[in-house]
Amino acid sequence: MTTPFDPIDLAGLRLRNRLVMPAMGRARAFGPGGTVTDSMATYYAQRATAGLIITEGSQPSLVGQGFPNTPGLHSAEQIAAWHRVTDAVHAAGGTVFAQLAHVGRIGDPDLLPEGLVHVAPSVIAAPGQLFTVRGMKDFSTPRALTSQEVRETIADFARAARNAMEAGFDGVEVHAAYGYLVHQFLAPSSNLRTDEWGGSAEGRVRFAAEVVAAVSAAIGAQRTGIRVSPGIRYNGIEEPDLEPTYAHLVRRLNETGPAYLHVVESSRDLTNLLRKEFSGTFILNPATDGFTSAADLTLIEDGTADMLSFGALFLANPDLPARLRVGGPYNAPDTTTYYGGTDEGYIDYPSLDA
C-alpha cells in the first residue's frame, strides 16, 4: 500500500514524501520593487521537509498585482532576491515551485503605476470588497483585454516561468483558482466574451490551456503544474457547468502533459472524474469542515490522490511531515486568518503597521 511518507517521482523530480505545502498569501515582500526578504527564506526553509513547497503567488507582470507587498517574478531585482528562498530550501533538502498568479480584476488599483488599470476577460467588476492598506474597498471595474493583449499576457506567464527557473526554482505552478485571472476566463460569470477566448466551454478553457502550454514550452512540461478550484465560489465566481468545463480543460492539459494538476476540492465526484482523466500527478486539497488534517491521509492510501496539500497545518507546524508520521501533537492554526472556501483559503498577512 502506498503511504503519504513514500517518495514519489514528479516527472523526473524525486520528492521525499507525498505531502505538499500549497501557496498561501504572505504579503511580506518588503524589499525594493516587490522583492522577497530574508524572513521569507527562513519561513520556507523551515518547511523544507514537505515533499513539495509551492510558494505564495507571484505576479508575472506589473498589472498582475492586486495586493500590497506581494512578490513578483518580472524584474531582474525580483529574480535575484528569490534566490534567497530557493537557496535556503535547497540547502535544507527541499523542492520548491513558484506559483505564478495574475489577479485579473481582483485588486487595489492604487497599487498600479499611473495609467494602468486591472484587466479581465470582460468588463465586469467582482461583487463585494477587498482588503487594502486603507481598509475595505469595493472592487473596481476592470478593462477587458483585447485578443492581442490576451496573447501578450500568456507571454508574460512564460517569461515569468523562465525568470523562476533563473531564480533557482524547481518548477512553477500556474494559479488558475480562487477567482483570479485564469479562473476568470474559465467561469461564465466573469467571461462574457464571444471571441475565441470565451463563449463555449472550449473557448473559456483556452486561456488556461494556452498559458500552461506556453509555460511548458518555456521551461518544460515536467516543471509545470496548474492549480484549479472548480466550484469554489470566491471573488464572484459562478460555474454552473463544472463537469464539461473542467473535463475539457483536463483533455487540453493532457495534450501538453504538465507534471501535476492541483485540485482544490468542492465535489468528490468531480475530483474522481478529474483524477481518472488527468495523465500526470494528481494533488488534492480536499473539501473538509475545517482544514486538511491527519484524517485525510487515507486519500493517498486509497488512491484518491497521489499527493495531499496541507494549508493551515503547515502554517502552524513547520515540521508537519514529522508530526503527521507520529500522530502529532499539532499546533492549532490561527483561524482568524481564514478567508473562505477551503483549507488553502488561509493567509498569513502581517498587521497593517508591520
C-alpha positions, 0 to 999 in steps of 0.5 A, a space after each residue: 500500500 502506498 503511504 503519504 511518507 513514500 517518495 514519489 517521482 514528479 516527472 523526473 523530480 524525486 520528492 521525499 514524501 507525498 505531502 505538499 505545502 500549497 501557496 498561501 498569501 504572505 504579503 511580506 515582500 518588503 524589499 525594493 520593487 516587490 522583492 522577497 526578504 530574508 524572513 521569507 527564506 527562513 519561513 520556507 526553509 523551515 518547511 523544507 521537509 514537505 515533499 513539495 513547497 509551492 510558494 505564495 503567488 507571484 505576479 508575472 507582470 506589473 498589472 498582475 498585482 492586486 495586493 500590497 507587498 506581494 512578490 513578483 517574478 518580472 524584474 531582474 531585482 525580483 529574480 535575484 532576491 528569490 534566490 534567497 528562498 530557493 537557496 535556503 530550501 535547497 540547502 535544507 533538502 527541499 523542492 520548491 515551485 513558484 506559483 505564478 498568479 495574475 489577479 485579473 480584476 481582483 485588486 487595489 488599483 492604487 497599487 498600479 503605476 499611473 495609467 494602468 488599470 486591472 484587466 479581465 476577460 470582460 468588463 465586469 467588476 467582482 461583487 463585494 470588497 477587498 482588503 487594502 492598506 486603507 481598509 475595505 474597498 469595493 472592487 473596481 471595474 476592470 478593462 477587458 483585454 483585447 485578443 492581442 493583449 490576451 496573447 501578450 499576457 500568456 507571454 508574460 506567464 512564460 517569461 515569468 516561468 523562465 525568470 523562476 527557473 533563473 531564480 533557482 526554482 524547481 518548477 512553477 505552478 500556474 494559479 488558475 483558482 480562487 477567482 483570479 485571472 485564469 479562473 476568470 476566463 474559465 467561469 461564465 460569470 466573469 467571461 462574457 466574451 464571444 471571441 475565441 477566448 470565451 463563449 463555449 466551454 472550449 473557448 473559456 478553457 483556452 486561456 488556461 490551456 494556452 498559458 500552461 502550454 506556453 509555460 511548458 514550452 518555456 521551461 518544460 512540461 515536467 516543471 509545470 503544474 496548474 492549480 484549479 478550484 472548480 466550484 469554489 465560489 470566491 471573488 464572484 465566481 459562478 460555474 454552473 457547468 463544472 463537469 464539461 468545463 473542467 473535463 475539457 480543460 483536463 483533455 487540453 492539459 493532457 495534450 501538453 502533459 504538465 507534471 501535476 494538476 492541483 485540485 482544490 476540492 468542492 465535489 468528490 465526484 468531480 475530483 474522481 472524474 478529474 483524477 481518472 482523466 488527468 495523465 500526470 500527478 494528481 494533488 488534492 486539497 480536499 473539501 473538509 469542515 475545517 482544514 486538511 488534517 491527519 484524517 485525510 491521509 487515507 486519500 493517498 492510501 486509497 488512491 484518491 490522490 497521489 499527493 495531499 496539500 496541507 494549508 493551515 497545518 503547515 502554517 502552524 507546524 513547520 515540521 508537519 511531515 514529522 508530526 503527521 508520521 507520529 500522530 502529532 501533537 499539532 499546533 492549532 492554526 490561527 483561524 482568524 486568518 481564514 478567508 473562505 472556501 477551503 483549507 488553502 483559503 488561509 493567509 498569513 498577512 502581517 498587521 497593517 503597521 508591520 
